C-alpha cells in the first residue's frame, strides 16, 4: 500500500519568514495530494491540493509543488504569521474522494 | 460548502461498554465515508472505508468485530466501538465525499473517546 513520509516533524520559524514542508510517497498510482492544517482538537482543514497533471499550484501565501518522477511534493508558506502555527499534514490518494494516506505531520510554530 | 457532522464530539465510557459514533453529511449524499483514528500527537490512520448499502472495508490490523461500521443511508455512517478498553481512547474522525469523482474529502469535527 501507499506510504507517505513527511519532514520535518517540527518547524520553528520567525514571523515573516518562509516555511517549507516536504513529503515523499511510494505508490506511483497516487494522483491526488492534499495538504491539511489541523489545530489542536479540531478537524483537518484542506488548505491546498494538487493533482498529478500539475507541477505547481499557488494560493496567496501558500504554494505546493509536485515532482511525480521523484515521488515528492512540498508545501511552501511565505510571509508566515502567528496564526499559521498548527500541525500540517500531507496526504496522498489515487484520486480526490478516495481514501487518504497521511504523512506523520509537521508541527509549525511561528514566533512573533 | 459541504458539511459533515459527527456526534458526539466527546464521550467518556467505562471499560467493557460500547460506544456509537455517528457521521452525517448534512447537505450532500455520500456513497462512501471513511473512518480515521488519531492518537495524541500522531497522524490520522485510516481504519475503514464505509460503503452505503454494503459491508465496510477494513484496513489491515483493524478488528472488524470490534469496530462495527454501518452505512445504512447516503447521509449517515456509524462506528460502534464494542467492548471498549482504555487503549481504544483516541480521536475518531470521519470524512465523506460527494457522489461523483474528483471531489475533496470533507471531515467531521471528530469525536474524542476516553475509556476509563
Interface residues (C-beta under 8 A of the other chain):
Chain A: X34 X41 X42 X43 X44 X45 X46 X49 X89 X95 X96 X97 X99 X100 X101 X102 X103 X104 X105
Chain B: X32 X34 X42 X43 X44 X45 X46 X49 X91 X93 X95 X97 X98 X100 X101 X102 X103 X104 X105 X107 X108 X109 X110 X112
